């Protein structure tokens, strides 16, 4: 859904919660390559994520995305933009069993949040 300002808006919550509940199992919001797993903001749980006083969903042009993501029509074309905050809470999970071919117990992995000011 798009607002008049051209910003992406999240789908309406079915439970009328002010929080973005995320969907880590569908929507094309998790993508993996040989060495990386990308998780869209739409797959995460974001406290107050559906309250426009605190968050807005902004469209990102394909040329601003990393190469692997720019090729796909997945849920990576919009990001959650923080408007104001008293605390920040965003969580998510990944079903590692579905990525077992890529992951190795002998390797160390890191989680990176892309934060832009």
Residue pairs with C-beta under 8 A, 6 or more apart in sequence:
1 8
1 9
1 10
1 11
2 8
2 9
2 59
3 9
6 59
7 56
7 57
7 58
7 59
8 57
8 58
8 59
8 77
8 78
9 56
9 57
10 20
10 42
10 49
10 50
10 57
13 19
13 20
13 21
13 50
15 21
17 50
18 48
18 49
18 50
18 51
19 45
19 46
19 47
19 48
19 49
19 50
20 42
20 44
20 45
20 46
20 49
20 50
20 55
20 80
21 45
22 42
22 43
22 44
22 45
22 46
22 92
23 29
23 42
23 43
24 30
24 39
24 43
24 44
24 92
24 93
24 94
24 95
25 95
27 40
27 42
27 43
27 75
28 72
28 73
28 74
28 75
29 39
29 40
29 42
29 43
29 74
29 75
29 76
30 37
30 38
30 39
30 40
30 43
30 94
31 37
31 38
31 40
31 68
31 69
31 72
31 74
31 76
32 38
32 99
32 102
33 68
34 102
35 102
36 68
37 94
37 99
37 102
38 66
38 68
38 69
38 76
39 92
39 94
40 74
40 75
40 76
41 78
41 79
41 80
41 90
42 75
42 78
43 75
43 92
44 80
44 90
44 91
44 92
45 90
45 91
45 92
46 55
46 80
46 89
46 90
47 87
47 88
47 89
47 90
48 54
48 55
49 55
49 80
49 90
52 83
53 83
53 84
54 82
54 83
54 84
54 85
55 80
55 81
55 82
55 83
56 80
56 81
56 83
57 78
57 79
57 80
57 81
58 78
58 79
58 80
58 81
59 77
59 78
60 76
60 77
60 78
60 79
62 70
62 77
63 70
65 76
65 77
69 76
80 90
82 88
90 113
96 103
103 109
